[in-house]
Amino acid sequence: MKILVIFHPLAEEEFRNSFRYYEQQLPGLGLRFEKEVEYNLERISEKPESFGFDFGTYRKVALDNFPFVIVYRFDQVKHMIYIASIHHTKRNPSLKYR
């Protein structure tokens, strides 16, 4: 059964803003950021329970080449992954959870 991935609206906004920022810094860098996020979303979709708990029921995956983590929850019953944030690691950590 395919797992549904749903973004919190602010997580989607964080992703778009970060993509634009990196693309403005260096053309193509935003695309590298996007590919790394997509790669990690695939990893999460394939094995959502293989990543450690961060806080309560939230799990996180760190990106390799960018200072971001993807924070998510997995609902086994609904076969759904809820992306709470794509969080820059230098920002207030309490903002990761929604």
N, C-alpha and C positions, 0 to 999 in steps of 0.2 A: 504494500500500500504506500502510495506517495505521501510524503509529509508536506503539509502546507506551511509556507513561511509567510508570516505577517509582520510588517514593520509598524512600530509606533510612529505616528506622524512626525514627532520630533526627531526620531532616529533617522527617518528618511531625509529630513531637513539637514541634520548634521552631516549625513553622507553627501548630499548635494553641495552644501557649503564648503566642505572639505575638498571635494573634487574640484570645484571652481578655484579655490585658493591655490591648490597645487598646480593647476593648469595655468594660472596667472604667473606663478613663480617661474615655471619652466614648461613650455609646451611639451606635452606628452607625459609629464609627471602625474597629472590628474588621471590619465588613462592607466598608468601603472598602479596608482592607488585603487582605482576602480577594479582592476583585474585582481589585485590582492584581496580586496573585500569579497569579490565574487568567488574566488578560490576558497576562502575560508567559510563562506556561506555554504558552499558545496560540501565541505568537510563536515560542517555542523549538520547538514541535511542527511548525510550518509550515516553518521554515527553521533546523534545528538547527546547521548549519555556518556560519551567517552571523554568529555571535557569536565574539569573540576568545578565544584561549586565555588562561587565567589561570595555570595551573601544570600542566606535563606535558600530559596529555590532558583536563584539566578546563577547561571554559569557564564564563563567568559573564555574568549579565545583571543590571544594577542596576535596582532599582525607582525610579520617578520621585519618588514622594511619601513614601517611607518609607526609613529608613537600612538597607536590606537588599539583599543580592545573592542570586540563585539560582545555585547552583553545580551543574553537571551534566557528565556525559560522554555522548557519543553513540556508539553502536555501529552502524556502517553495515550490517554483515553481518546482525545480528539486528533491525535497524530498531527500536532501543530507546534511549530516553533514560533515564538513571539520574540522579535528583535526589539529589545527595550532601548538600546542605544548603540551607536558607533562612537565611542567616547575617546577623546584625546586624553592621554595619560597625564598631562600636565594640568588638567582642569580639576575642579572640585570633584572628588570621587563620589560624593553622595548624589551627584547628578546622573550617575550611571543607571540608577534604578527608577523605573516608572511603573 
